[in-house]
Amino acid sequence: RHASEHTTTNTPRADAMPASDRTLSLPKAVSAKGGIDAWNADPNLKNLYKTMAGSCTATTVSEALDELHALLSLGHGLWAYMYLRYLFNKNLQLYYATVAAEPSMTLPVAYTPTVGEACQKFGMMPQYPRGCYVSLADRGNVKAVLEEYAKAMLPSSNGKFECECIVFSDGGRILGLGDLGAWGMGIPIGKLDLYT
């Protein structure tokens, strides 16, 4: 149902469609609301996004680790998970440098065990452009869904999109939690971060 990708660049292509213009490759509930910006305009999501923006002010790995440690000091990983998702969207290089600087602390936040609860609450968190969603309703139209995502999110050279790794999931049986559908995207995202 959904896939996520990893590339080594965070520089948008000049010919790339803005991620906010995607409609086919987003979760159907997000598309029905009018896209990521409209989804995140929900008062609760808007306030969570604002909270993450205020919490994630780091410009260096040291600052990001300090902010992450502070959130983890609460004894719960969900806020730290949302912080990492925000940091990824804000600055890809800083995100991976932060994860690599202290993997024993960051990977359990980005993936297991935190990702289980994060997937249960994924639809209650702000949405970001990362991840391509394909649903049963896209039968016969999968190529268009994948092309839309690639044009918006992947760099290209010589007319070919660059992608080093793809993780697919059907959203079912996620960590023994059952079928989480589109909100199981945390698993492909977390696996990519683990593989990277």
C-alpha positions as CSV (number, residue, x, y, z in Angstrom):
1,R,0.0,0.0,0.0
2,H,2.8,2.4,0.6
3,A,6.5,2.8,-0.1
4,S,9.2,5.1,1.0
5,E,12.4,5.9,-0.7
6,H,15.9,7.1,0.1
7,T,18.2,9.2,-1.9
8,T,21.3,11.0,-0.9
9,T,20.3,14.5,-1.9
10,N,18.0,17.0,-0.3
11,T,18.1,19.5,-3.2
12,P,14.9,19.8,-5.2
13,R,15.1,19.5,-8.9
14,A,14.3,22.6,-10.9
15,D,11.7,20.7,-12.9
16,A,10.2,18.9,-9.9
17,M,6.6,19.4,-9.1
18,P,6.1,20.9,-5.6
19,A,5.5,18.2,-3.1
20,S,2.3,20.1,-2.0
21,D,0.9,19.5,-5.5
22,R,0.8,15.8,-5.1
23,T,-2.7,14.2,-5.1
24,L,-2.3,10.6,-6.4
25,S,0.6,9.5,-4.2
26,L,-0.7,10.7,-0.8
27,P,-2.9,8.8,1.6
28,K,-6.4,9.0,0.3
29,A,-7.6,10.7,3.4
30,V,-4.9,13.4,3.0
31,S,-5.8,13.9,-0.7
32,A,-9.5,14.1,0.1
33,K,-8.7,17.0,2.5
34,G,-6.9,18.8,-0.3
35,G,-3.2,17.7,0.3
36,I,-0.6,17.9,3.0
37,D,-1.1,21.6,3.8
38,A,-4.8,21.3,4.1
39,W,-4.5,18.2,6.2
40,N,-2.0,20.0,8.5
41,A,-4.4,23.0,8.8
42,D,-6.5,20.9,11.2
43,P,-6.2,22.8,14.6
44,N,-4.6,19.9,16.5
45,L,-2.2,19.1,13.7
46,K,-1.4,22.8,13.2
47,N,-0.5,23.1,16.9
48,L,1.6,19.9,16.9
49,Y,3.5,21.2,13.8
50,K,4.0,24.5,15.6
51,T,5.2,22.6,18.7
52,M,7.7,20.6,16.6
53,A,8.9,23.8,14.8
54,G,9.6,25.4,18.2
55,S,11.3,22.2,19.5
56,C,13.4,21.6,16.4
57,T,15.6,24.7,16.1
58,A,18.9,22.8,15.8
59,T,21.4,23.7,13.1
60,T,24.2,21.4,14.3
61,V,24.3,17.7,15.2
62,S,25.2,18.6,18.8
63,E,22.1,20.9,19.1
64,A,19.8,18.2,17.5
65,L,21.1,15.6,20.0
66,D,20.5,18.0,22.9
67,E,16.9,18.7,21.7
68,L,16.3,15.0,21.2
69,H,17.7,14.1,24.7
70,A,15.5,16.7,26.2
71,L,12.4,15.1,24.6
72,L,13.5,11.6,25.6
73,S,13.9,12.8,29.2
74,L,10.1,12.8,29.4
75,G,10.4,9.0,29.4
76,H,8.3,8.6,26.2
77,G,9.6,8.2,22.7
78,L,6.6,9.6,20.7
79,W,7.6,13.2,21.0
80,A,11.1,12.3,20.0
81,Y,9.7,10.4,17.0
82,M,7.8,13.4,15.8
83,Y,10.9,15.6,16.3
84,L,12.9,13.3,14.1
85,R,10.2,13.4,11.4
86,Y,10.2,17.1,11.5
87,L,14.0,17.3,11.4
88,F,14.1,15.0,8.4
89,N,11.7,17.3,6.6
90,K,13.6,20.4,7.6
91,N,17.2,19.2,6.9
92,L,17.9,15.8,5.5
93,Q,21.7,16.0,6.0
94,L,21.4,17.1,9.6
95,Y,18.8,14.4,10.2
96,Y,21.1,11.6,9.0
97,A,24.2,13.1,10.7
98,T,22.2,13.2,14.0
99,V,21.1,9.6,13.6
100,A,24.6,8.5,12.8
101,A,26.2,10.4,15.6
102,E,24.3,8.4,18.3
103,P,22.5,5.4,16.7
104,S,22.0,3.6,20.0
105,M,19.8,6.5,21.0
106,T,18.2,7.6,17.7
107,L,17.4,4.3,16.0
108,P,15.1,3.0,18.7
109,V,13.2,6.3,18.2
110,A,13.2,6.2,14.4
111,Y,12.3,2.5,14.3
112,T,11.5,-0.1,17.0
113,P,10.3,0.1,19.6
114,T,8.9,3.6,19.1
115,V,7.6,3.2,15.6
116,G,4.8,0.8,16.8
117,E,3.0,3.5,18.8
118,A,3.9,6.0,16.1
119,C,2.1,4.0,13.5
120,Q,-0.9,3.7,15.7
121,K,-1.0,7.5,15.9
122,F,0.5,8.3,12.5
123,G,-2.8,9.8,11.2
124,M,-3.0,12.0,14.3
125,M,0.4,13.6,13.5
126,P,1.4,16.2,11.0
127,Q,2.0,14.8,7.6
128,Y,5.1,15.4,5.5
129,P,5.9,14.7,1.9
130,R,8.0,11.5,2.5
131,G,6.4,8.3,1.3
132,C,4.4,7.2,-1.7
133,Y,1.0,5.7,-1.0
134,V,-0.7,3.2,-3.4
135,S,-4.2,2.0,-2.6
136,L,-6.5,-0.6,-4.1
137,A,-8.4,2.3,-5.6
138,D,-5.2,3.0,-7.7
139,R,-5.6,-0.3,-9.6
140,G,-4.8,0.3,-13.2
141,N,-3.2,3.7,-12.3
142,V,-0.2,2.6,-10.3
143,K,2.3,3.9,-12.9
144,A,0.8,7.4,-12.6
145,V,1.0,7.3,-8.8
146,L,4.6,6.3,-8.9
147,E,5.5,8.8,-11.6
148,E,3.8,11.7,-9.6
149,Y,5.8,10.7,-6.5
150,A,9.1,10.4,-8.5
151,K,8.6,13.8,-10.2
152,A,7.9,15.5,-6.9
153,M,10.4,13.8,-4.6
154,L,13.3,12.2,-6.4
155,P,16.3,13.8,-8.1
156,S,16.9,12.8,-11.7
157,S,19.8,12.8,-14.1
158,N,19.8,11.8,-17.7
159,G,16.1,11.6,-17.6
160,K,16.1,8.8,-15.0
161,F,15.1,9.2,-11.4
162,E,17.7,8.4,-8.8
163,C,16.6,6.1,-6.0
164,E,18.9,3.8,-4.0
165,C,16.4,1.9,-1.9
166,I,12.7,1.3,-1.7
167,V,10.8,-0.3,1.1
168,F,7.3,-1.5,0.5
169,S,4.7,-2.5,3.0
170,D,1.1,-3.5,2.8
171,G,0.5,-2.0,6.2
172,G,-0.8,-5.4,7.6
173,R,0.4,-7.1,10.7
174,I,2.7,-4.2,11.7
175,L,4.7,-5.3,14.7
176,G,1.8,-7.5,15.7
177,L,-0.6,-4.5,15.8
178,G,-2.7,-5.6,12.9
179,D,-3.6,-3.8,9.7
180,L,-2.8,-0.2,10.1
181,G,-3.3,0.7,6.4
182,A,-1.8,3.9,5.2
183,W,-0.8,4.9,8.7
184,G,1.7,2.0,8.8
185,M,4.1,4.2,6.7
186,G,6.3,4.6,9.8
187,I,7.6,1.1,9.1
188,P,9.0,1.8,5.6
189,I,10.3,5.2,6.8
190,G,12.0,3.6,9.8
191,K,13.5,0.7,7.8
192,L,15.0,3.1,5.3
193,D,16.6,5.0,8.1
194,L,17.9,1.8,9.6
195,Y,19.3,0.7,6.3
196,T,20.9,4.0,5.6
